[in-house]
Structure formats: structure tokens, C-alpha cells
Amino acid sequence: MLWDLGAPGVLELPSGRRVRGRGLRHGVPAGPDPEHGLYLLGVRPPDVPWPAEWVPWRDFRLPTDRAAAGAALRRAWRATEDRRVEVACRGGVGRTGTALACLAVLDGVPPEEAVAFVRRGYHPRAVETPWQRRFAERFGERAWPSDLK
């Protein structure tokens, strides 16, 4: 069972895959638990009862290790094929929006349209800083290790 389209924070990608974005400070929404979590925080997130990854990423900044973040984003995108994937940061807007824009690029949204796509489908202020926008827009151009393709 995947995320319900009308559920809070659920973004449908062009392929029909769905991913839930949220702010950790708002608590876990009602409904089924994620089956894969990707947490974007400057400090290690609290433990959750589902498989999860942590990408070190300070508020209003970019990931500490961009290659590792790219690998985690690719794993999360692949997981959306048949699992409920959640992407979250503290507030659920900047870092989460940036990560969702990167997932949209992986799903076929042209990089220059990814931020607008996420703002329409997830949150109107997603991707808060100019450098987060550039990160999302250049995400498809980056060379990633061959085992991640």
C-alpha cells in the first residue's frame, strides 16, 4: 500500500510514485507508517521503528556530503516504486523541499522546473534559499558514482 494522494504532505511524481514530505516538529501524521525514511538534519534524528537514513544537512544550508546525499536520494527514489517513503527535516520546507525537487528530477521533471513542481504539489515555499534552488536545479548534472546509476 502506497501513500494516499490526499494525505498531508504527499507529493505525486510524474511517474505516479508518491513520497511524503513533512516537518519532524509537527509529529507523525495519522495513517500508515513509512517503510523508508530519509531525514535531513544537522544532528542525528531520533530513532524510528522503520528503516531510515540520515543525511547530515544543517538548516538553510546544503548537505555536508553532497555525494552521500545524492546516493541517499537515489535510494529513496528507488524505494518509492513499492514502499511508503518519507522525507523530512525539522520544519519540512527548505531541506525537505530541496530533497523532493531532487527526487522529481530523478523521476523525469526537467531540473529547471523541479522547484516549481514541488511548490505546486507539496508546499508553496519549498526550497528556501538560492543555494538550495541551485542544488536542486543542478542535481541532474552531477556526476555520481557508477554504482548509483
TASUL-V501433 format. One line per field, one symbol per residue. psi: psi as a letter, one per 20 degrees, with the letter a starting at -180 (. if undefined). Layout:
psi->???
This chain:
psi->paqphiqpjppprhiiqqqpqrphiirprqaqqqipqopnqiqprqqqjrpqqpoooqpjarqgohghggghhgggghhihjqopppqaghjffgghgghhghhghiipphiigghghhgifpijqnhqhhggggghjgiiqoqqhii.
